[in-house]
């Protein structure tokens, strides 16, 4: 498959991958995809209409009838082939991600590897879907419990991880025997189209995975949420949008997974290895330019080590080479669009107006592109908007603490509960702190926590359900019980 060609022209007659064919939108409408490093359009992409959304469910329903009957071993083989194909085409996929998303090429390459791993993990889980057989306690009959594919699964994915957010949903759905309709973010539809093409080449039957780019998200998602044939809906994005979709999902009582916003605290205790904490902070803050839902958002540093940590983190962040993501040695690419830059700039200005100090700042590349410099803020008050809002950018706001009960209260004072990070030389101490933090995930003395083999998800208003791990496939399975007469 010529993945590079996807950035230049439609793969065939159009850009909707529907029923195993490349088709234009029903009304032939298109929308532009821009390169964040130049702000210039990369190309026009077909914009799916409501008619296309209905046609995608038709195709998926037809594909479901065939795919759910395929033996688990065969489903596993297709996913293994997709895993191999992603690694074979990793450089091209990474270039495509950087082109439409802007992230540094090294981060894009890491994303491709991470995204591919979902295909391998769920290829292995496909053959481990369990059933049960037991005596009824009262005797006379048997319980047979089976797990089967929930049905057609509809996905809406964000722009920050255009490969990984797609495969994290597609892989378990296919492993379970479900068929898929996917609407990628309008900022980054090209990567999802490439993955659809690779799945087809890996042997996935037509209609089992359908990808519909569009800038008419509400129209497409609305059709899917109103169609009773869609029995699973999974969304990754903002909490505000998640609330709206949950209300719509209630009408058809569809099985829902929501991975929503975060506001991750990063805690550095007095006994922490400061150098290790800085390295972890760079991983947790700067991966993908900070445009990550589990990015460290608020830094709570013990007063005894705050000066050292702030100075060393500032030095590290200011030294990150910034520029177009495909540039040699670049570690920080542009933000996704001008609105993102404006939001980050406004949050920094608000914090400074409330008493925070800019202690370090990296360069902003000259010329076009939606860039924001890596920035460290010290003495940030709790009432600053940046402490209550998901930054989604390369800014590290630091505040201090001395009392751990007060720290926990401040860290938990948010509607979100996705991820947290704790650094302490005493592992037991770190674990006890992490258990008191109201989050679905925590990094203990490490800044990278995502793993396809582990359950990903949050508590409170950061979402519902889990993706990845053994829990990931359960979201696409229905448990069914049969009472079988069994005379003594």
C-alpha positions in Angstrom: 0.0 0.0 0.0 1.4 3.4 -0.9 0.7 5.3 2.3 2.5 8.4 1.1 0.0 8.7 -1.7 -2.9 9.2 0.7 -1.4 12.6 1.6 -1.5 13.6 -2.0 -4.7 12.1 -3.6 -7.6 9.9 -2.9 -7.0 6.2 -2.8 -9.1 5.3 -5.8 -12.4 7.1 -6.4 -12.8 8.8 -3.0 -11.9 9.0 0.6 -14.7 7.1 2.4 -13.7 3.5 3.0 -17.1 2.0 2.9 -18.0 -1.6 2.3 -14.4 -2.4 1.2 -14.4 0.3 -1.5 -13.0 3.9 -1.7 -16.0 6.2 -2.4 -16.7 9.9 -2.5 -19.2 11.5 -0.2 -22.8 11.1 -1.3 -23.0 14.8 -2.1 -19.4 15.0 -3.3 -18.6 17.6 -0.6 -15.0 17.9 0.7 -13.1 19.7 3.4 -9.4 20.7 3.8 -6.8 19.0 6.0 -4.0 21.4 7.0 -0.4 20.9 7.9 0.1 22.5 11.4 3.7 23.3 10.6 2.8 25.5 7.6 -0.9 26.2 8.2 -1.3 25.3 4.5 -3.8 22.7 3.2 -2.4 19.2 2.6 -5.3 18.1 0.5 -9.1 18.0 0.3 -10.8 15.0 1.8 -14.4 13.7 1.2 -16.8 14.8 3.9 -19.2 12.0 4.8 -22.9 13.0 4.9 -25.7 11.4 6.9 -26.6 9.2 3.9 -23.0 7.9 4.0 -23.3 7.2 7.8 -26.4 5.1 7.1 -24.7 3.3 4.3 -21.8 2.5 6.6 -24.1 0.9 9.1 -25.7 -1.1 6.2 -22.2 -2.3 5.2 -21.2 -3.0 8.8 -24.3 -5.0 9.5 -23.7 -7.1 6.4 -20.0 -7.5 7.5 -21.0 -8.4 11.0 -23.0 -11.5 9.9 -19.9 -12.9 8.2 -17.2 -11.7 10.6 -18.8 -12.9 13.9 -19.0 -16.4 12.3 -15.2 -16.4 11.6 -13.2 -18.6 13.9 -11.3 -16.8 16.6 -8.0 -18.1 15.3 -8.7 -16.6 11.9 -9.6 -13.3 13.4 -6.4 -13.4 15.4 -4.4 -14.1 12.2 -5.9 -11.0 10.5 -4.9 -8.8 13.5 -1.4 -10.3 13.6 -1.1 -9.5 9.8 -2.2 -5.9 10.5 0.4 -5.6 13.3 3.1 -6.7 10.9 1.9 -4.4 8.2 2.0 -1.3 10.5 5.6 -2.1 11.4 6.5 -2.6 7.8 5.0 0.8 6.9 6.0 2.5 10.1 8.1 5.3 8.5 5.4 6.2 6.0 2.7 6.1 8.7 4.8 8.3 11.0 5.3 10.9 8.2 1.6 10.9 7.6 0.8 11.5 11.3 3.4 14.3 11.5 2.0 15.9 8.3 -1.6 16.2 9.6 -1.1 16.3 13.3 2.2 18.2 13.6 3.9 16.2 16.3 7.6 15.5 16.1 8.5 12.6 13.9 10.1 10.7 16.8 6.8 10.9 18.7 4.9 9.9 15.6 7.1 6.9 15.1 6.6 5.9 18.7 2.9 6.3 18.2 2.9 3.9 15.3 4.6 1.2 17.4 2.2 1.8 20.2 -0.8 1.7 17.9 0.4 -1.5 16.2 0.7 -3.2 19.6 -3.1 -3.1 20.0 -3.4 -5.3 17.0 -0.9 -7.8 18.5 -2.4 -7.7 22.0 -6.0 -8.3 20.9 -4.9 -10.8 18.3 -3.8 -12.8 21.3 -7.0 -12.0 23.3 -9.2 -13.1 20.4 -8.5 -16.8 21.1 -9.0 -16.4 24.8 -12.7 -15.3 24.9 -14.0 -17.5 27.7 -17.3 -19.4 28.2 -18.6 -21.2 31.2 -20.3 -24.5 32.1 -21.6 -25.4 35.6 -24.1 -27.3 37.6 -27.1 -25.4 38.8 -26.9 -25.4 42.6 -30.4 -26.9 42.9 -29.5 -29.7 40.5 -31.4 -31.0 37.4 -29.9 -28.7 34.8 -26.7 -27.0 33.8 -25.7 -23.3 33.3 -24.0 -22.6 30.0 -22.5 -19.0 29.7 -21.2 -17.7 26.4 -19.8 -14.5 25.3 -20.5 -13.2 21.8 -19.9 -10.0 19.8 -22.1 -7.1 20.9 -22.7 -6.1 17.2 -21.9 -3.1 15.1 -19.5 -0.7 16.9 -19.4 3.0 16.1 -16.3 5.0 17.0 -15.4 8.7 17.2 -11.7 9.4 17.7 -9.6 12.5 18.4 -6.8 14.2 16.5 -4.0 13.9 19.1 -3.2 10.2 18.4 -4.7 9.5 15.0 -3.3 6.0 14.8 -3.4 4.8 18.4 -6.9 6.0 19.2 -8.2 4.2 16.1 -6.4 0.9 16.8 -7.2 1.0 20.5 -10.9 0.8 19.6 -10.8 -1.2 16.3 -8.5 -4.0 17.5 -10.7 -5.3 20.4 -13.8 -4.9 18.4 -12.5 -7.0 15.6 -11.1 -9.6 18.0 -14.5 -9.9 19.6 -16.2 -10.4 16.2 -17.8 -7.0 15.9 -17.8 -4.9 12.8 -16.8 -1.2 12.9 -17.8 2.3 11.7 -15.3 5.0 12.5 -15.3 8.7 12.2 -11.8 10.1 12.7 -11.2 13.7 13.7 -11.5 16.2 10.8 -8.0 17.5 11.6 -6.4 14.0 11.1 -8.4 11.7 8.9 -5.6 10.5 6.6 -4.0 8.2 9.2 -7.3 6.4 9.8 -7.7 5.9 6.1 -4.3 4.4 5.8 -5.0 1.9 8.7 -8.3 0.9 7.0 -6.3 0.1 3.8 -3.8 -1.9 5.7 -6.5 -3.9 7.4 -8.0 -4.7 4.0 -4.6 -5.9 2.8 -4.3 -8.0 6.0 -7.4 -10.0 5.0 -10.2 -8.2 6.8 -13.4 -8.8 4.8 -15.3 -6.0 3.1 -17.7 -4.1 5.3 -16.1 -5.1 8.6 -14.2 -1.9 9.0 -15.6 1.3 7.5 -13.9 4.7 7.9 -15.8 8.0 7.2 -13.9 11.2 7.4 -16.1 14.3 7.8 -16.3 17.8 9.2 -20.0 17.1 9.9 -19.4 15.2 13.1 -22.8 15.8 14.7 -24.7 14.7 11.7 -22.7 11.4 11.3 -22.6 10.5 15.0 -26.3 11.4 15.3 -27.2 8.9 12.6 -25.2 6.2 14.4 -26.5 6.9 17.8 -30.1 6.8 16.4 -29.7 3.5 14.6 -30.7 0.5 16.7 -28.3 -1.7 14.7 -25.4 0.1 16.4 -25.0 -1.7 19.7 -21.7 -0.2 20.8 -20.5 3.4 20.8 -17.0 4.5 21.9 -15.8 8.1 22.1 -12.5 9.7 23.0 -12.6 13.5 23.4 -13.6 16.3 25.7 -15.8 15.8 28.7 -18.3 18.5 27.4 -18.8 16.6 24.1 -19.0 13.3 26.0 -21.9 14.6 28.1 -23.8 15.5 24.9 -23.2 12.0 23.3 -24.2 10.2 26.5 -27.6 12.0 26.4 -28.0 10.9 22.8 -26.9 7.3 23.6 -29.6 7.0 26.2 -32.4 7.0 23.5 -31.3 3.6 22.2 -29.6 2.4 25.4 -26.4 1.6 23.5 -23.4 0.1 25.2 -21.0 3.1 25.8 -17.3 3.6 26.5 -16.2 7.2 27.1 -12.5 8.3 27.4 -12.8 11.9 28.3 -10.7 14.8 29.6 -8.0 14.8 32.2 -6.2 17.1 34.6 -3.3 15.0 35.8 -1.4 16.0 39.0 2.3 15.3 39.0 3.5 15.0 42.6 7.2 15.3 43.6 7.8 14.3 47.2 10.5 15.7 49.4 12.5 12.4 49.2 12.2 12.0 45.4 15.1 11.6 43.1 14.8 15.0 41.5 16.7 14.1 38.3 14.5 11.1 37.8 11.4 13.2 38.5 12.5 15.7 35.8 13.0 12.9 33.3 9.6 11.6 34.1 8.1 15.0 33.9 9.5 15.5 30.4 7.9 12.2 29.4 4.6 13.0 31.0 4.5 16.6 29.8 6.3 16.9 26.5 5.3 13.7 24.7 3.3 14.8 21.7 3.9 18.4 22.6 1.7 18.1 25.6 -1.4 17.4 23.5 -2.1 14.2 25.4 -5.1 13.5 27.7 -2.9 11.9 30.3 -0.2 14.6 30.1 1.0 16.0 33.5 -1.2 19.1 33.9 -0.5 20.4 37.4 2.9 20.0 39.2 2.7 19.7 43.0 6.3 19.8 44.3 7.3 19.7 47.9 8.7 23.0 49.1 12.1 21.3 50.1 12.9 20.4 46.4 10.8 22.9 44.5 13.7 25.3 43.6 15.9 22.4 42.3 13.0 20.7 40.4 11.8 24.0 38.8 15.3 25.0 37.7 16.1 21.5 36.2 12.7 21.1 34.5 13.0 24.6 33.0 16.5 23.8 31.7 15.2 20.6 30.1 12.1 22.1 28.6 13.9 25.2 27.2 16.4 22.9 25.5 13.9 20.9 23.5 14.4 21.7 19.8 11.2 23.2 18.3 10.2 23.3 14.7 8.3 21.4 12.0 7.8 17.9 13.1 9.7 16.4 10.2 12.8 18.5 10.8 16.0 16.9 12.0 16.2 16.5 15.7 13.0 18.3 16.4 11.4 17.4 19.8 8.5 19.8 19.8 6.3 20.4 16.8 3.4 22.8 16.3 0.1 22.7 18.1 -2.9 21.3 16.1 -4.4 24.7 15.2 -4.5 28.4 16.0 -7.3 28.0 18.5 -5.1 25.7 20.5 -2.3 28.2 20.5 -4.7 31.0 21.6 -6.1 28.9 24.4 -2.6 28.0 25.8 -1.5 31.6 25.5 -4.5 32.8 27.4 -4.0 30.3 30.2 -0.4 31.4 30.6 -1.4 35.1 30.7 -4.1 34.4 33.3 -1.6 32.5 35.5 0.9 35.4 35.3 -1.8 37.9 36.0 -2.6 36.0 39.2 1.0 36.0 40.4 2.8 33.1 38.6 6.2 33.6 37.1 7.6 32.4 33.8 10.9 30.8 34.9 11.9 29.2 31.6 10.8 29.3 28.0 12.0 27.6 24.9 12.2 29.1 21.4 9.3 29.7 19.1 10.3 28.9 15.5 10.2 31.8 13.1 7.8 31.7 10.1 4.4 30.0 9.7 3.0 27.3 11.8 0.9 27.0 15.0 3.7 26.9 17.5 3.8 27.6 21.2 7.1 27.6 23.2 7.8 25.1 25.9 7.1 27.1 29.1 7.6 26.6 32.9 5.5 28.6 35.4 6.4 28.8 39.1 4.3 29.9 42.1 1.0 29.2 40.2 -2.0 29.8 42.5 -4.7 27.2 42.7 -7.3 29.7 41.4 -5.4 30.1 38.1 -7.4 28.7 35.2 -4.5 26.6 34.1 -4.8 24.6 37.3 -8.4 23.7 36.5 -8.3 23.3 32.7 -6.7 20.7 30.6 -3.8 22.6 29.1 -3.1 20.4 26.0 0.2 22.1 25.3 3.9 22.3 26.4 3.3 24.4 29.6 4.2 23.1 33.1 2.6 25.0 35.9 4.3 24.4 39.3 3.0 25.0 42.8 4.4 23.7 46.1 3.1 21.8 49.1 4.3 20.8 52.6 1.3 19.0 54.1 0.2 15.8 52.3 -3.4 15.9 53.4 -3.6 19.4 51.9 -1.9 18.1 48.7 -4.5 15.3 48.3 -7.4 17.7 48.8 -6.0 20.1 46.2 -5.1 17.4 43.7 -8.5 15.8 43.9 -10.4 19.2 43.6 -11.3 18.6 40.0 -14.2 16.9 38.1 -11.6 14.9 36.2 -9.8 11.7 37.3 -7.9 10.2 34.5 -4.2 9.9 35.4 -1.7 11.0 38.1 2.0 10.7 38.7 3.9 10.3 42.0 7.6 10.4 42.6 9.1 9.3 45.9 12.1 7.2 47.0 9.8 5.3 49.3 7.7 3.0 47.0 5.2 2.2 49.8 4.8 5.9 50.4 4.3 6.6 46.7 1.7 3.8 46.4 -0.3 5.1 49.4 -0.4 8.6 47.9 -1.4 7.2 44.5 -4.3 5.3 46.1 -5.6 8.5 47.7 -5.6 10.3 44.4 -8.9 10.0 42.6 -7.7 8.7 39.2 -8.1 5.6 37.1 -4.4 5.4 36.4 -1.1 6.4 38.1 2.5 6.4 37.2 4.7 5.6 40.2 8.3 6.9 39.6 7.7 6.9 35.8 6.2 9.3 33.4 5.0 6.9 30.7 2.1 4.7 31.7 0.2 3.8 28.5 0.4 0.1 27.6 -2.0 -1.9 25.4 -1.8 -4.7 27.9 -3.1 -2.5 30.7 -6.6 -1.1 31.2 -6.8 2.6 30.2 -9.5 4.8 31.6 -10.6 7.3 34.3 -13.0 7.9 37.2 -15.4 10.8 37.9 -16.0 12.8 34.7 -13.0 11.4 32.9 -15.0 8.6 31.4 -16.8 5.3 31.5 -15.2 1.9 30.9 -11.7 0.8 30.1 -9.7 0.3 26.9 -6.8 -2.0 26.5 -5.8 -4.9 28.8 -8.0 -7.9 29.3 -10.8 -5.5 30.1 -10.6 -4.0 26.6 -12.3 -6.9 24.8 -15.0 -7.2 27.4 -16.6 -3.9 26.2 -17.4 -5.6 22.9 -18.9 -8.8 24.2 -22.3 -9.7 25.5 -22.7 -12.3 28.2 -25.5 -14.8 27.4 -26.8 -17.6 29.6 -28.5 -20.8 28.6 -30.3 -23.1 31.0 -29.9 -26.6 29.7 -32.1 -29.5 31.0 -29.8 -32.1 32.5 -31.8 -34.9 34.2 -30.0 -36.7 37.1 
